[in-house]
Amino acid sequence: MTIVNNIRKFRLEKEIRQEDLADAVGVSRQTIVAIEKGNYEPSLLLALKLSQYFKRNIEDLFKMK
């Protein structure tokens, strides 16, 4: 099983840069790049921070395939 995400989609909808998102949730821009590319699965804490930032359920951001 793999985890796919919609982080890039929601980030582009909000019209924010990767750097802005990274600052908002307390990680590096490289972390956001890796998540968007599917090369990194965030911790539960980071997933919750992203969920709060986008005001979405975690299930809207991440799905198992």
C-alpha positions in Angstrom: 0.0 0.0 0.0 1.1 3.5 -0.7 -0.1 6.9 0.5 -1.1 9.5 -2.0 -1.8 13.1 -1.1 -3.5 16.3 -2.4 -1.2 18.8 -0.7 -0.1 20.4 -3.9 -3.7 20.7 -5.1 -4.9 22.4 -1.9 -1.7 24.6 -1.8 -2.4 25.8 -5.4 -6.0 26.5 -4.6 -4.9 28.8 -1.8 -2.3 30.3 -4.1 0.5 30.0 -1.7 4.2 29.1 -2.2 5.8 25.9 -0.8 7.9 28.1 1.4 4.8 29.8 2.9 3.2 26.5 3.6 6.4 25.2 5.2 6.7 28.3 7.4 3.0 27.9 8.5 3.4 24.3 9.6 7.0 24.5 10.9 9.0 22.5 8.4 11.4 23.2 5.6 10.4 23.9 2.0 12.2 20.7 1.0 9.8 18.7 3.3 6.8 20.2 1.5 8.5 19.3 -1.9 9.1 15.7 -0.8 5.5 15.3 0.5 4.0 16.7 -2.7 6.2 14.4 -4.8 5.2 11.4 -2.7 8.8 10.8 -1.5 8.0 11.5 2.1 5.1 10.4 4.4 4.6 13.0 7.1 4.3 12.2 10.8 0.9 12.2 12.3 1.7 15.6 14.0 2.6 17.2 10.6 -0.4 15.6 8.9 -2.6 17.2 11.7 -0.9 20.6 11.2 -1.5 20.4 7.5 -5.1 19.4 8.1 -5.6 22.4 10.4 -3.9 24.8 8.0 -6.1 23.8 5.1 -9.2 23.4 7.3 -9.7 19.9 5.8 -10.0 16.4 7.2 -6.8 14.4 7.1 -8.7 12.0 4.7 -9.1 14.9 2.2 -5.3 15.4 2.2 -4.0 11.8 2.4 -5.4 8.5 1.0 -4.1 4.9 0.9 -3.9 3.2 -2.4 
